[in-house]
Amino acid sequence: MLSFLRKSAGTWLIKAILGAIVVVFIFWGVGSFQTRDGAWVAKVNGETVSAEQYNETYNSLVQRYRSAYGQRFNDEMIKMLNLKQQALDQLIEKQLLLNEALRLKMNVSDDELIDSIRQMPVFQNNGVFDEKRYRGLLTQNRLTPESFEKIQKEMLLVDKLRSFVMDSVRVSENEIVEWYNWKHEMLQIDYAFVDPAKLTDTVVNDTEVSQYYTDHQDEFKTEPKRIARYVEIKPDAFADQVSLTEEEIKEYYETRMSEFEKPKTVEARHILFKLPQEASDQAVETYREKALSVMKMAKEGKDFAELAKQYSDDPGSKENGGQLGSFKKEDMVQPFAEKAFSMSAGEISQPVRTQFGWHIIKVEKVNEASTQSFEQASPIIRKKLTDERAGNLAFDAVTTLNDKMLDFNDFEKAAEEGKYTITVSKPLTRKGSEEIKSPKFAEAVFSLERDGISDVIDLGGGRYALVQVMTIIPETIPELETIKEIVRTAALQQKQEKRAGEIADQILALAKSGKTLAEAGTEKGIKTATTGFFERSGRIAEIGFEPAISKSAFGLSPDKKLHEAVIKGQKGYYVIAFKDRKSPEPDGLEKEKEQIMNTLKSQKQNQVFEKLVETLRKASDIEISKSFT
């Protein structure tokens, strides 16, 4: 089938391309449909989900999360994310959807399949489908064209079902208006804030410190450590073995001219008057007038950097006077980039509107595009090629040493024969080593048992290492006397937190008894304040970004002024009361209408599809293997 796609032999592929195809099909588990007789984890209406399918999907999920979380990814996280169940659910869902698509007599033609494969960028060379790349990538992934095409056909079939279900979803005008009003409704609240850190009269005695230590020993547990010995092989040691000719350097220069081309750059400062994209016409004009007045001061000779510190809404401008450094045209948003690159050094622009607001730009220097000559580039090329070839020699050396380690099973003897120096590390944690700053080094050390020898560790920059674990130091709980001040600080913070919560509870009780929030706060020595208007998903100017406060506040009204419970915020405890409510500006709806419609449509489509899967599950006979549970 589809023989024209598989005429030529396999070819090598770089890891990045190989990784890309794994990501593309991670949901389904690459190669997972080459089932074998025997072990199974589930049956869906009689269709078997094999252990091999499950293992492929599970391993793909593990790899995806490991890539995302790095060293933080461990067995505990696997349990927390419930990856085993995720993998099984994915396979069951896939089978349910395939069955439903077939029940509805949906089909994927050979032409559709061929076109979808030809359109995949990972199989293309300069935008054109490459048969050798296609076969090579599949071979590297231990897939046959037949098995891959089956995977792709099933994915397309499920996509057809998804489109069939989702295309029926509609969003009404009323839904758009309701969403706009809900999203942009604004609220104002009164609040009392109790900050634990300001309760400085709080003290803890030795008994309380001792009790805190007893109750929270795990907080003071030391990290497990390991001592290892290692051989590090650096490319520097092989640089004198590299010999380069003038012809090689010239060939590199002539075939990679783009590396020595420097694009035009501009060095500039700016002053930003921040303004939402959906701002009203009146607000846009008001901010433009403000920008014009500051621009006038700059053009009259006022120091631009000082003006930026005083007027700019860009947080960095307060420290660096609006300095943007050197940038290429594509580094900046339009039309900021267009304006900056049309200016001369020393020129100050008229206000320029972007998605962030109004900008005033001052160009300080223009660096025109240029190309390094061969004479200028020659030492750079020589160093680069020397480093590359020295790195290759270092890799050959560490590979040879690794082979000797396997032959001798003796770290010291193998290093001695290769005349390499063995270094013994200081006790190191999972965070890494002071001597070798590479996450991969610590990761390798903590993957080994005592006396275990690692595979080759790529430390980056052409450096490699082999390591053997010598000592494993388990985590321990230090004696109280050695960490008493640390424990005292933790106990004090806990007591301050408790007192702050109690004071907030007392303020709330007084407010519930009939006192105003201001009266209740004053009675307990806590000042109250009023916020500005804020949206439910926005930042509260006087408080900060506090989702719990926003959520609770929008449940208040003139009839229910006081929130019934104290709210624990990021920095302390809040008692809040309703102050005022404001409807959004109607003229903003038109600007957001399309975006709101797309958001609501996507939400409804996902809900409809999830409901379909739920319905199919309930109507299907799904048997889970006892060996899985």
C-alpha positions in Angstrom: 0.0 0.0 0.0 1.2 3.5 -0.8 4.3 2.0 -2.4 5.5 5.2 -4.0 6.1 6.6 -0.5 8.6 3.9 0.3 10.9 3.3 -2.6 14.2 4.4 -1.3 16.4 3.1 1.5 16.6 4.7 5.0 18.9 7.6 5.8 20.3 9.3 8.9 18.3 12.0 10.7 19.3 14.5 13.2 17.9 14.1 16.8 15.8 17.2 16.5 13.8 15.8 13.6 13.5 12.4 15.3 12.2 14.2 18.4 9.7 16.1 16.5 7.9 13.1 15.1 7.8 11.6 18.6 6.1 14.7 19.9 3.6 14.7 16.9 2.4 11.3 17.8 2.9 11.2 21.5 -0.8 11.2 22.2 -1.3 7.9 20.5 2.0 6.3 21.5 4.4 5.9 18.5 4.7 2.3 17.3 2.0 1.2 19.7 -0.2 -0.5 17.1 2.3 -3.3 16.4 0.4 -5.5 18.9 1.5 -8.9 19.9 -0.5 -11.8 21.2 -0.7 -12.4 24.9 -0.6 -9.6 27.5 -3.4 -7.0 27.4 -4.4 -4.2 29.7 -7.9 -3.5 28.6 -10.7 -4.6 26.2 -13.1 -2.1 24.6 -16.2 -3.7 23.1 -14.0 -6.8 22.5 -11.1 -4.8 20.9 -7.9 -5.5 22.8 -5.6 -2.8 24.1 -2.3 -4.7 24.3 0.4 -4.4 27.0 2.8 -3.3 24.2 0.4 -0.4 23.2 0.2 0.6 26.8 3.9 0.5 27.4 4.6 2.7 24.4 2.0 5.3 25.4 3.1 5.3 29.0 6.8 5.7 28.1 5.9 8.5 25.7 4.1 10.3 28.5 7.0 9.8 30.9 9.4 11.2 28.3 7.3 14.2 27.6 7.0 15.2 31.3 10.7 14.4 31.9 11.6 16.8 29.0 9.3 19.5 30.6 10.3 19.2 34.2 14.0 18.0 34.0 15.5 16.9 37.3 12.3 17.8 39.2 10.6 14.8 37.4 10.7 11.8 39.7 8.6 8.8 40.8 6.6 10.9 43.2 5.5 13.2 40.3 4.6 10.1 38.2 2.3 9.0 41.0 0.9 12.6 41.4 0.2 13.0 37.7 -1.2 9.4 37.6 0.6 8.7 34.3 -0.4 5.1 34.3 -4.1 5.9 34.3 -3.5 8.7 31.8 -1.9 6.3 29.4 -4.7 3.8 29.7 -7.4 6.4 29.4 -5.8 7.7 26.2 -5.8 4.3 24.6 -9.4 3.5 25.7 -10.6 6.9 24.4 -8.8 6.3 21.1 -10.5 3.0 20.6 -13.9 4.4 21.6 -13.6 7.2 19.0 -12.4 4.8 16.3 -15.3 2.5 16.9 -17.7 5.4 16.7 -16.2 6.8 13.5 -16.5 3.3 11.9 -20.1 3.0 13.2 -20.9 6.3 11.4 -19.3 4.8 8.2 -16.6 7.4 8.1 -13.5 6.6 6.0 -10.1 8.0 5.1 -9.1 7.5 1.5 -5.6 6.7 0.3 -5.4 10.2 -1.3 -6.2 11.8 2.0 -3.6 9.7 3.8 -1.0 10.4 1.1 -1.6 14.1 1.2 -1.5 14.3 5.0 1.9 12.5 5.1 3.4 14.6 2.3 2.3 17.8 4.2 4.3 16.9 7.4 7.3 19.2 7.8 9.4 16.4 9.4 9.3 14.5 6.1 10.1 17.4 3.9 13.4 18.8 2.6 13.2 22.5 1.6 9.4 22.3 1.7 9.2 19.2 -0.6 8.4 15.6 0.6 11.5 13.5 0.8 11.0 9.8 0.5 14.4 8.9 1.9 13.8 11.2 4.9 10.4 9.5 5.4 11.8 6.0 5.5 14.9 7.0 7.5 12.8 8.6 10.2 10.5 5.7 10.5 13.5 3.3 10.6 15.0 5.3 13.4 11.7 5.1 15.3 11.5 1.4 14.8 8.4 1.7 12.6 7.5 0.2 9.2 5.7 2.4 6.6 2.7 0.1 7.0 2.5 0.5 10.7 3.0 4.3 10.6 0.4 4.7 7.8 -2.1 2.8 10.0 -1.4 5.1 12.9 -1.8 8.2 10.6 -5.0 6.8 9.1 -6.6 6.2 12.5 -5.6 9.7 13.6 -7.2 11.2 10.5 -10.4 9.1 11.1 -10.7 10.4 14.7 -10.1 14.0 13.4 -13.0 13.5 11.0 -15.2 12.4 13.9 -14.0 15.4 15.9 -14.8 17.8 13.1 -18.2 16.2 12.5 -19.1 16.7 16.2 -17.5 20.2 16.6 -18.7 21.8 13.4 -22.3 21.7 14.7 -21.4 24.0 17.7 -22.8 27.6 17.4 -22.4 30.6 19.7 -25.3 33.0 20.0 -25.2 36.8 20.2 -26.6 36.7 23.7 -23.8 34.4 24.8 -21.2 36.8 23.5 -22.8 39.8 25.2 -23.1 37.8 28.5 -19.5 36.7 28.4 -18.3 40.3 27.6 -20.3 41.7 30.5 -19.1 39.0 32.9 -15.5 39.3 31.9 -15.3 43.2 32.1 -17.7 43.9 35.0 -15.8 45.9 37.5 -15.9 45.9 41.3 -14.6 48.0 44.2 -14.2 46.7 47.7 -13.3 47.9 51.2 -10.8 45.7 53.0 -8.9 45.1 56.2 -5.4 43.5 55.8 -3.6 41.8 58.6 0.1 41.3 57.8 1.7 38.6 59.9 5.2 40.2 59.3 4.1 43.4 61.1 3.2 41.6 64.3 6.7 42.3 65.6 5.7 42.0 69.2 5.3 38.3 68.8 7.8 36.1 70.7 8.4 32.4 71.1 10.1 30.7 74.1 12.4 27.7 74.1 9.5 25.3 74.8 7.6 26.5 71.7 10.8 26.2 69.6 11.3 22.6 70.9 7.6 21.7 70.2 7.8 23.2 66.7 10.9 21.1 66.0 9.2 17.9 67.2 6.1 18.6 65.1 7.9 19.7 61.9 11.1 17.6 61.7 10.6 16.8 58.0 11.0 20.6 57.3 14.6 20.4 58.6 15.6 17.1 56.9 18.9 17.4 55.0 19.0 16.4 51.4 20.5 13.1 50.5 24.1 13.5 49.2 26.6 11.5 47.3 30.4 11.4 46.9 31.7 10.3 43.6 34.9 10.1 41.7 35.1 11.0 38.1 37.2 11.5 35.0 36.5 14.7 33.0 37.7 14.9 29.5 37.9 18.4 28.0 38.5 19.4 24.4 41.3 21.8 25.4 43.5 18.8 25.9 43.2 17.9 22.2 43.5 21.3 20.6 47.2 20.8 19.8 46.3 17.7 17.8 44.1 19.6 15.4 45.7 20.8 12.2 43.9 23.2 9.8 44.9 24.4 6.4 44.2 27.8 4.9 42.0 26.2 2.2 39.7 24.6 4.8 39.2 27.9 6.6 38.5 29.7 3.2 36.1 27.0 2.2 34.2 27.4 5.4 34.0 31.1 4.9 32.8 30.9 1.3 30.1 28.3 2.0 28.8 29.9 5.2 28.9 33.6 4.3 25.6 34.3 6.2 27.4 33.6 9.5 29.5 36.6 8.9 26.8 39.0 7.9 25.7 41.4 10.6 22.2 42.8 10.1 21.4 46.5 10.8 20.7 47.2 14.4 19.5 50.2 16.4 20.3 51.3 19.9 17.4 53.2 21.4 15.4 54.3 24.5 11.7 54.6 24.8 8.9 56.0 27.0 5.8 53.8 27.2 2.3 55.0 28.0 0.6 51.7 28.6 -2.9 51.3 27.1 -5.0 48.1 26.5 -5.6 47.2 22.9 -9.4 47.3 23.4 -9.2 50.8 25.0 -11.9 53.3 24.0 -11.2 56.0 21.4 -11.4 58.6 24.1 -8.8 56.8 26.2 -6.5 56.4 23.2 -6.6 60.1 22.4 -6.1 61.0 26.1 -3.0 58.9 26.3 -1.7 60.3 23.0 -2.0 63.8 24.3 0.0 62.8 27.4 2.6 61.2 25.1 2.8 64.4 23.0 3.4 66.6 26.1 6.3 64.4 27.2 7.7 64.3 23.7 7.6 68.1 23.6 9.7 68.2 26.8 12.2 65.7 25.3 12.5 67.7 22.1 13.0 70.9 24.1 16.1 69.4 25.7 14.9 67.6 28.8 17.0 64.5 29.6 15.2 61.6 27.9 16.4 59.0 30.4 15.1 61.1 33.3 11.7 61.6 31.5 11.5 57.8 31.0 12.1 57.2 34.7 9.4 59.7 35.6 6.7 59.0 33.0 7.2 55.5 31.5 4.8 52.7 32.3 7.6 50.2 31.4 8.8 48.8 34.8 12.4 48.5 33.5 12.4 52.2 32.5 12.4 53.2 36.2 15.8 51.8 36.6 17.5 52.1 33.2 15.9 55.2 31.8 14.0 53.4 29.0 17.2 51.8 27.6 16.4 49.0 25.1 20.0 48.2 24.1 20.8 47.1 20.6 18.1 45.2 18.6 17.3 43.9 15.2 14.2 45.0 13.3 12.5 41.6 13.8 13.1 41.8 17.6 10.5 44.5 18.0 6.7 44.7 17.3 5.3 46.6 14.4 5.0 49.6 14.0 7.7 50.3 16.7 10.3 48.6 14.6 9.4 50.4 11.4 9.6 53.8 13.1 12.9 53.0 15.0 14.6 51.8 11.8 13.6 54.8 9.8 15.2 57.3 12.3 18.7 58.7 12.6 20.9 58.8 15.7 19.7 61.5 18.1 16.2 61.7 16.6 13.1 61.6 18.8 9.9 60.2 17.3 6.3 61.3 17.4 4.1 59.0 19.6 3.9 55.5 18.0 0.9 53.2 18.8 1.5 49.5 19.3 -0.4 46.7 21.1 1.2 47.9 24.3 0.2 51.5 24.1 1.9 54.8 23.0 5.7 54.9 22.7 8.1 57.8 22.3 11.4 56.6 20.8 14.8 58.1 20.9 17.4 56.5 18.6 20.9 56.8 20.2 23.0 54.9 17.6 22.4 53.2 14.2 24.7 50.2 13.3 24.4 49.6 9.6 24.5 46.1 8.1 28.0 44.8 7.3 29.9 41.6 6.3 33.1 40.5 7.9 36.0 40.1 5.5 37.9 36.8 5.3 40.8 38.3 7.2 38.4 39.4 10.0 36.6 36.1 10.1 39.6 33.8 9.7 40.6 33.7 13.5 36.9 33.1 14.4 36.6 30.2 11.9 40.0 28.7 13.0 38.8 28.7 16.7 35.4 27.3 15.8 36.8 24.4 13.7 39.5 23.7 16.2 37.0 23.5 19.0 34.7 21.2 17.0 37.5 18.8 16.0 39.0 18.9 19.5 35.5 18.1 20.8 35.3 15.1 18.4 38.6 13.9 19.7 37.4 14.3 23.3 34.4 12.2 22.5 36.5 9.5 20.9 38.7 9.5 23.9 35.8 9.2 26.4 34.2 6.5 24.3 37.5 4.5 24.4 37.7 5.0 28.2 34.1 3.9 28.6 34.9 0.7 26.7 37.8 0.0 29.0 35.5 0.6 32.0 33.2 -2.1 30.6 36.2 -4.5 29.9 37.9 -4.0 33.3 34.8 -3.2 35.5 37.4 -1.3 37.4 37.2 2.5 37.4 40.7 3.2 38.7 42.4 0.7 36.5 40.7 2.0 33.3 41.6 5.6 34.2 45.2 4.6 35.0 45.6 2.8 31.7 44.3 5.8 29.8 46.5 8.1 31.9 43.5 10.2 33.1 43.3 11.9 36.5 40.6 10.8 38.8 38.9 13.6 40.9 36.9 12.9 44.0 33.9 15.2 44.4 32.7 17.0 47.5 29.4 15.7 48.9 26.8 16.8 46.3 23.1 17.0 46.1 20.6 16.6 43.3 21.1 20.3 42.5 24.5 19.6 41.2 28.2 19.9 41.8 30.3 23.0 42.4 33.1 21.5 40.5 31.1 20.4 37.4 28.2 22.7 36.7 26.0 20.4 34.7 22.6 19.0 35.6 23.4 15.9 33.7 26.3 15.1 36.0 24.2 15.2 39.2 21.4 13.3 37.4 23.9 10.5 36.5 25.3 10.4 40.0 21.9 10.0 41.6 20.8 7.3 39.1 23.6 5.0 40.2 23.9 2.5 43.1 27.1 2.5 45.2 30.1 1.6 43.1 28.0 2.0 39.9 29.8 3.4 36.9 27.9 5.8 34.5 27.6 5.8 30.8 29.3 8.7 29.0 27.9 12.0 30.4 27.8 14.9 27.9 28.6 18.0 30.0 28.2 20.4 27.1 30.8 22.5 25.3 32.6 19.4 24.1 33.3 18.2 27.7 32.5 14.6 28.7 32.8 12.6 32.0 32.5 9.2 33.4 31.6 8.9 37.1 31.5 6.2 39.8 29.5 6.6 43.1 31.7 6.0 46.1 29.5 7.0 49.1 25.8 7.4 49.6 24.9 9.8 52.4 21.2 9.4 53.3 19.0 12.3 54.3 19.1 13.1 58.1 17.4 15.3 60.6 19.9 17.5 62.4 19.9 17.8 66.2 17.8 20.8 67.5 20.8 22.5 69.0 22.6 22.7 65.7 19.7 24.5 63.9 18.0 26.1 66.9 17.9 29.6 65.4 16.5 28.3 62.1 13.7 26.5 64.0 13.1 29.6 66.1 12.5 31.7 63.0 10.1 29.1 61.6 8.2 28.8 64.9 7.9 32.6 65.1 6.5 32.9 61.6 4.0 30.2 62.4 2.9 32.1 65.5 2.7 35.4 63.6 0.5 33.7 61.0 -1.8 32.3 63.7 -2.1 35.6 65.4 -2.8 37.4 62.1 -5.6 34.9 61.3 -7.1 35.3 64.8 -7.1 39.2 64.5 -8.7 38.9 61.0 -11.4 36.6 62.5 -12.1 39.1 65.3 -12.4 42.0 62.8 -14.9 39.9 60.8 -16.9 39.0 63.9 -17.1 42.7 64.8 -18.2 43.6 61.3 -20.9 40.8 61.4 -22.2 42.2 64.7 -23.1 45.5 63.0 -20.0 47.6 63.0 -18.6 49.0 59.8 -15.4 47.4 58.5 -13.5 50.6 59.3 -14.8 50.6 62.9 -14.0 46.9 63.3 -10.5 47.4 61.9 -9.8 50.4 64.1 -10.9 48.6 67.2 -8.2 45.9 66.5 -5.6 48.4 65.4 -5.8 47.6 61.7 -6.3 50.3 59.1 -8.8 49.6 56.3 -8.7 50.8 52.7 -10.7 50.9 49.5 -9.5 49.4 46.2 -9.8 51.0 42.8 -12.2 49.3 40.4 -10.9 45.9 39.1 -12.1 43.1 36.8 -12.6 39.6 38.0 -9.5 38.2 36.2 -7.3 41.3 36.7 -4.8 42.6 39.2 -6.2 44.5 42.2 -4.1 47.7 42.2 -3.8 48.2 45.9 -3.5 44.5 46.7 -1.9 42.7 43.8 -2.9 39.6 41.9 -5.1 37.6 44.3 -7.5 35.2 42.5 -9.1 34.1 45.8 -10.0 37.7 46.7 -11.3 38.5 43.2 -13.4 35.3 43.2 -14.9 36.1 46.6 -15.4 39.8 45.9 -17.5 39.2 42.8 -19.9 37.1 44.9 -20.7 40.3 46.9 -23.5 42.8 46.3 -25.4 45.6 48.0 -27.6 43.0 49.6 -24.6 40.9 50.7 -21.9 43.4 51.5 -19.6 41.4 53.8 -17.8 38.2 52.7 -18.6 35.5 55.2 -15.0 34.3 55.8 -11.5 35.6 56.2 -9.4 35.2 53.0 -5.9 33.9 53.2 -3.8 35.9 50.7 -0.2 35.6 49.6 1.1 38.0 52.2 -1.6 37.8 55.0 -5.3 37.8 55.8 -8.1 39.9 54.3 -11.6 40.8 55.4 -13.5 42.3 52.5 -16.7 44.1 51.9 -18.6 45.3 48.9 -18.2 49.0 47.9 -19.4 49.5 44.3 -20.0 47.8 41.0 -19.6 49.1 37.5 -20.8 47.7 34.1 -18.3 47.6 31.2 -18.3 50.1 28.4 -20.6 48.9 25.7 -18.4 50.3 22.9 -15.7 47.8 23.7 -17.8 44.8 22.8 -17.4 45.2 19.0 -13.6 45.1 19.3 -13.6 41.8 21.3 -16.6 40.2 19.6 -14.6 37.8 17.3 -12.2 36.8 20.0 -15.0 36.1 22.5 -16.9 34.1 19.9 -13.8 32.0 19.2 -13.1 31.4 22.9 -16.7 30.4 23.6 -16.9 28.2 20.6 -13.7 26.4 21.6 -15.0 25.9 25.1 -18.3 24.6 23.9 -16.6 22.3 21.3 -14.4 20.8 24.0 -17.4 20.3 26.3 -19.4 18.6 23.5 -16.5 16.3 22.6 -15.9 15.4 26.3 -19.6 14.6 26.6 -19.3 12.3 23.5 -16.4 10.4 25.1 -18.3 10.2 28.4 -21.4 8.8 26.6 -19.4 6.3 24.6 -17.7 5.1 27.8 -21.0 4.6 29.5 -22.5 2.7 26.5 -19.4 0.5 26.0 -18.2 -2.7 27.5 -14.8 -1.9 29.0 -12.8 -4.5 30.8 -9.6 -3.6 32.6 -7.0 -6.4 33.1 -6.5 -7.5 36.7 -2.8 -7.3 36.1 -3.1 -3.6 35.5 -5.1 -2.8 38.6 
